[in-house]
């Protein structure tokens, strides 16, 4: 291809359209042109800039998740050129196309010579943080057969009797058997076959399985997608499908398995929770949460959605426990609201979250009111603990008599925190300013929340001390942008994604939200409201939101890894366990937090 063709294309492509003709000609002379066919893997390991001329290319992470689609005028390689960090990405050609490769020396010379070009690629790189692991629409049927079928083969020989088959089914508690001869699949026999082909025809119990089995049955590979199995079973009107691995039978997929795979969906699980009549039943339901979490991960559900789902399940467990408590204790002596604080209130609970709750009462907690709600709190909190949501080590629970107060009592407590704040008190009390009603009276709760927000919006001294509390911890990033690792109790080093990341954003956003009188308590929605009101610059709001999502996503993936490895679920991440791109994004996120904390200090602490 002639240099003139390359020059003409660059002249119409941002940001090179800002260059004059001589500069474009010089740049074009340093470009090499390559043609790729569909399914080609494009080599992206070299230190150069890729520019897509024609075609469509899919970019995948080292975990084989689709990051983005590159089309005409899109770039790749600027990440490595700007940072020196390498990614383990894969670029695959979807539709035949041409790509241009610009060598590194020419790219850097252009950046240094033309400031607008440099700014463009710096901003383009920052947007990769915004686009972190772009998620596809998830579908329950993107699960694979191996995700729901255990390698459990229950087989019988064709010469054995139908009576032996019936006994094996009964003993194994299955509805079908594989029929194998010399370890080769020759048929299947189901409980329906025994009814329709044996009992209904009056055949003796000694009849051989070979006479009633289905020969040459449909089958499917263990690594096929679940939707392929559904399609095959629907097409052939069958309810049992042998599963093979490398041509050898390893199990059986049934229609019941497919239904069961749907039942760990939060809708089914929440419905099941609300049908339970005992704490033991709720405990059995809660044991499905780990399975659900793994399924959500396989379905590529983003962390913020997963947190919302997990919180909704905790809400359902809480509501059902309150119902069961009332069944045991009788009707409550007054109207009440069950409150949640912290991550449950914000709808961003993680798998290792503990309890943070309280009771708001219509009447003072005295006499029969005190006795009743003490019993209710004990029932609910210990029930939640039995369901795997551990008791709060700081005793921020309704079982604490200091957290069972009337509207007047709670209002007075918040009034003292706001009117006469102290740094020590607010470090402990800041969690109470993220609150949400889980069950009971919403009107009672709304009255308390409105009272709190009216006070905080007009209390600069309180906001000063709350901001100071939010500045007590900083992101783990050194002066030279190196990670500052810390140890946990087991002497493992890493980055605490919650305490030194997610919580820092939550804390500073809370200050802005309370100053602006915003009712939302979810961090992402608070940021949206703050941007809409102009309380935070829209770009800063977006950067904080992106940093929050990235840190939450890395924590979610770390929790999934811990869960699948059988380890304790922790927030401590070794940065060497993630890709080079993720490490750079982590540094970007921590830098965003540092900048936001500096802005917070300037906004709320400079005049005190």
Order of alpha helices (4+ residues) and beta strands (2+ residues): alpha-alpha-beta-beta-beta-beta-beta-beta-alpha-beta-beta-alpha-alpha-alpha-beta-alpha-beta-beta-alpha-beta-beta-alpha-beta-beta-alpha-alpha-alpha-alpha-alpha-beta-alpha-beta-alpha-beta-alpha-alpha-beta-alpha-alpha-beta-beta-alpha-alpha-alpha-beta-alpha
